[in-house]
Amino acid sequence: MNQDGENQFLTVEDVAKRFCVDMTTIYRLAQKGKLPAIKIGSQWRFHQSSLKNWIKQQESRRKEFRP
């Protein structure tokens, strides 16, 4: 793992806290495939660098649709 934690996996609780949303929202987005995640057994995990890339994609999409 590198020093900045790029290879770190986050839990649903971690992601919910970072995005300031309820854990239920994170579960729902992961289950629908709208948030990059993997399921290990019955638990969801989120790769930190995948989330950063996802955020960048969301931001660029918003810019495309602004008038």
C-alpha positions in Angstrom: 0.0 0.0 0.0 1.3 3.5 -0.8 1.5 6.2 1.8 -1.6 8.2 0.7 -3.9 5.2 1.2 -4.9 4.9 -2.5 -5.1 1.1 -2.2 -7.2 1.3 0.9 -10.6 -0.3 1.0 -13.4 1.5 2.8 -16.5 0.1 4.5 -20.1 1.3 3.9 -19.8 3.3 7.1 -16.6 5.0 6.0 -18.1 6.0 2.6 -21.3 7.3 4.2 -19.3 9.5 6.6 -17.1 10.9 3.8 -20.2 11.7 1.6 -22.3 12.8 4.6 -25.2 10.5 3.7 -27.0 7.7 5.4 -25.5 4.2 5.1 -28.7 3.1 3.5 -28.0 5.4 0.6 -24.6 3.8 0.1 -26.0 0.3 0.2 -28.6 1.2 -2.4 -26.1 2.9 -4.8 -23.7 -0.1 -4.5 -26.5 -2.6 -5.1 -27.7 -0.8 -8.2 -24.1 -0.5 -9.5 -24.1 3.3 -9.4 -21.2 3.4 -6.9 -18.0 1.4 -7.6 -17.9 -1.4 -5.0 -17.2 -5.0 -4.5 -19.0 -7.5 -2.3 -17.0 -9.8 -0.2 -19.3 -12.3 1.4 -22.2 -10.2 2.7 -20.1 -7.0 3.1 -19.5 -4.2 0.6 -16.1 -2.7 0.2 -15.1 0.4 -1.7 -11.6 1.0 -3.2 -10.6 4.5 -2.3 -9.0 5.3 -5.7 -12.1 4.0 -7.5 -14.3 6.3 -5.5 -12.0 9.3 -6.4 -12.3 8.4 -10.1 -16.1 8.1 -9.7 -16.3 11.5 -8.1 -14.3 13.0 -11.0 -16.6 11.4 -13.5 -19.7 12.8 -11.7 -18.2 16.3 -11.6 -17.4 16.2 -15.3 -20.9 15.0 -16.1 -22.3 17.9 -14.2 -20.2 20.4 -16.1 -21.4 18.9 -19.4 -25.1 19.5 -18.5 -24.7 23.0 -17.2 -26.4 25.7 -19.4 
